[in-house]
Every structure is written in C-alpha cells, then in structure tokens.
C-alpha cells in the first residue's frame, strides 16, 4: 500500500521547495524561477532550475528532475519512505505508522544495525588478544585510548570468516552481509562461498552526519598492497559522498572545515584539537562531496600532502570548489609531508600557524604558476604574466581581480591596462568556449538518443516521439483518458519506462485522483521522474488536443501492425486466426 494522497499533498504544502533546496544549492532568482549549480553533476554554468509555482525542479544539464520528495531522495541518498520521513521530521508532521511498503527502508535499517555490530566486533577484537599488534600500531601513531574509543577504532582479525561467523550468530544472512560489503563471494561449481572482506587490518568506521555507521576503511599494518580497502557502494553508502569525520566536524564551533587526504590524518588532527577536520574516502573529491561540505561550512581549508600527487589533488579540489562558488584557502605544509608528521615533529601550535598563513585559492595558483620561472628575465616575466592572466580570467570577483592585477603590475613593473586587457580577452574566449561546449553537449546528447532510435528505423523514431507526446498530453489533459482507455495499455509502449508511467497515470485517472508530481514520487523511480519532468518541460504551454492524442495512438497501432505483418506468415494462419487478425485491423482503423 502507498502513503495516502492527502498526506503527501499536506507534506508538499508544508515543504516550500525553495527553502528545502536552498539548504543544498545557492539559488539566484531569474524571473519567476530560481537557478543554481546542479548538486547532481559538476558544472560551472547554472542549469539547475527551481519552479516555485508548481513545486518542481529540473536540471537542463544532466536531466535530473522532480519535486521536493524526489530531490531529498537524490541528495540524501534515501528511498521514498525515508525521504518522506526526513521531510516529516523537518516539518513536524507525524509519519504514517502503517499502510505502506517499507521493505527497502527495512533493508537499509538492517545494514545500519549490521555495520554497528561489525564496528563493535572490530573494536572488541582490537582490545583483545588478537588485536595486540593493531593496538601497538595505533599507539605508534600517537593515538590515545580516548581517541581510539571516540572514533571506535578496531581491528579485523587475520582470519577468513571471523566477522562472518559473528554476524551469522547475530541472525544476519549471508546475502545481507554480502550486500553490506562486509563479505565477499566466490562461486565454484555453481555454489557460492562467502568470506570476510576485511582481514588483518586496522579498521576505521565511517559515520554519517546522522550518526549511522555506513562504511569502513581498513589499512594494513605494514607496507603491503593494497594499503587501503574501503567499503564499496551499498544501499546506505555512496563512495562519491564518502566523507570521514563529518559527524564530529559538523558540531565544531569553527565556520570552516579542514580537508585532508586520509582518515588517519583527520584523526590525528582531531586529537590535537582541530575538531573541524575531515577526509574524503577512497576517491578524488567529487562535486557531490563539495555540495555536501558546503552545507556545513562557509570555508574549506585544503590540506593535502606535500608531494606531487598532493599538489595535483589540491589543484583539482580548487577547481571543484570553485565550480560551486565555495570559499577556500590552501594550507601549505612545511616541516613534514602530511599533517600527522607535522603534529608529531612540531606540535599543534605549528599547525595552527600554518592555518593562519593559509593562502586563498588565487594566491596558491599564482605561487604555483611562478615556480621555476626567472622573473628577472623578460621571458620569465612574460610567461608568468600569461599564466597569471589565465588564472585571473576565471575569477568571478571583480574586486579580487583588481587587487591582484595591481599587485602584479607593481611587482613586475608593467602597466595595469596591459594585464587587464589580456584578462578581458581570455574571459571572452572562456565564455565562448563554455557556450560552445554546452551547445555541443546538448547536440551530442540529442544525436546519441536519435542514433539509438534510428538503429530501429524511422518508424521507431516516430513511435518513440508519439509515446512521449502521449504521456505529455494525458498528464496535461486527464479527461482524455476515456478516449484511449480501450486502445492503450502499458504493453502498447515500446519504451518500458514510458509504459510504467502510463500505467500509473491510467490507474489514477480511473480513480479520479490528482496528477500532482508529488503523488508520482512514490511510484516512479528517480530516473522515471526525470523523464516525466523532461516531457512536461518540453510540452510547457502546449497542452494539445484530443485529435493529436488519437493521431499519436494511431502511430503506435501502425507500428504494432507492421511488426505483426512482418513477423506473421499469413499463408500459415488458420481461417480462425486470419479472421481474428483481420477484424482487429478493421477495428483499429475505425477507431482512428
């Protein structure tokens, strides 16, 4: 059973979509609507649009679309009922206690409970006889007993089925343990064999901002490979959103977050008093992570390792945070290759001074550009000014550009107008390049889609367009359903997701129920919601007529008839089969 329409509509009325999305995306008004940088993909030009009038959103870049519930589903990585519960908690509404299928929510709860039990097991293993070497490893790193307990650090025994046996005794099935990525599976002779994913590693539980254990990171005790193993994607965890320490850092009194490369560095910083420290997990910084962090801080302090890989990662991080307009500074490490080493060698005060001397992203880029150049030579000056102009051409703050241009002109004894002219030229080139790329992306997406359709011939192209238009026409004109109820079914649609959308719309039309987007969010997948919103945006202001609907249905019937004629050998039909086929053809033609 589903949550009642009345409840969903009440929830929609209480949840202002602009207020909800503003907590995740920086929105700017554009006419009646609002725009911002999409939280679901990296972009530099806003293509994410919020429509307050009908409570919907749509990204013209990646195609994500829906309403307030589907937005929360995506951005918080929740299923439908969890997203409804999330919004209920926000608005003070009581979640319906029964009347809906929460099987996915139950699966996720089981994984949360299993992960917490696994964390207990790893911690107890660390404190027991088997964990001596692991405990010594933590002590060598300088971790106190308080830190080990605070972060729930643990140890995975050097055994093939230690955790598996423990979780089985707690009532979890092999498949559940495998789904949580706490076990791996091998198949021989058609029989599955399960074994622990983490073995002989120090274990760090990853806890989300709501306090759930969602994943684990495991590090070897020596220098063997692979050095780190992290939990893969599961129903409760996405690697692209994996951030360590945010559950503690979000409660820090600091308005900034210190971003380091690994969780070991983050733990060391927390122990030294820098409780706003976090680390990304097992992957390069993503746009999704950047959007997540922007909810908890006004500024990011990037503190990656002092080596070539760290410097490259810093450059990439600057680009990602710049793309969402996030304020940032870069901590340049001296006296050690990473924060942990600096803390060991010089203590917390040294690191605090490094924070105070942190450079903003522009200063960092300019200093990096001048490395290895002889600024006393003409060639060195020209090269540096060229690189500096490229850097400043990407800066949106005109006051900041003016300040740095003045500094460059004074330092290198050149005219400000020359530097400004070059920056202006590069800005124009960048704008044209971005516009061209956006146009090419749209064209490429359109061409790819049409190419796939044309593989099945021009008839298929017409049929798919007809199916899309049928969905738009029926959504905008529910009163048209009786005219096609005998001629259309889910099976009439050759595009499966359009068939599923039609089935749900048809059921609601028979019940005389409403067609609000919120009422679709529990029945359609996020991808199906994307498609429905895309079709509605295409048909905006063009509601169509019943004749157009019947013409589109005719296109589908023609294609279906052609398929029958091309696959059925009439000469082999019985008299009864031929008569039935003929009568169906006549009926279809009369219906048009």
Secondary structure, DSSP 8 states (H G I E B T S, - for coil): ----HHHHHHHHHHS-HHHHHHTTS--EEETTEEEE--TTS--SS--EEEETTTTEEEETTT--EEEHHHHHHHHHT--HHHHHHHHHHHHT----SSSS--HHHHHHHHHHHHHHHHHHHHHHHHHSGGGHHHHHHHHHTT--HHHHHHTT-EEE-SSSSHHHHHHHHTT--HHHHHHTTSEEEEEETTEEEEEES--SEEEEEEE-TTS-EEEEEEE-SSS-SSSEEE---BTTB-GGG-EESHHHHTTSS-SEEEEESSHHHHHHHHHTT-TTEEEE-SS---HHHHHHHHTT-SEEEEE--SSHHHHHHHHHHHHHHHHTT-EEEE----SSSSHHHHHHHH-HHHHHHHHHT-EEHHHHHHHHHHTT--TTSHHHHHHHHHHHHHHHHT---HHHHHHHHHHHHHHHT--HHHHHHHHHHHHHHHHHHHHHHHHHHHHHHHHHHHHHHHTT-HHHHHHHHHHHHHHHHHHH-GGGHHHHTTT--GGG-SSHHHHHHHHHHHHHHHTT----GGGTTTTS-HHHHHHHHHHHHHTTT----HHHHHHHHHHHHHHHHHHHHHH--GGG--HHHHHHHHHHHHHHHHH-
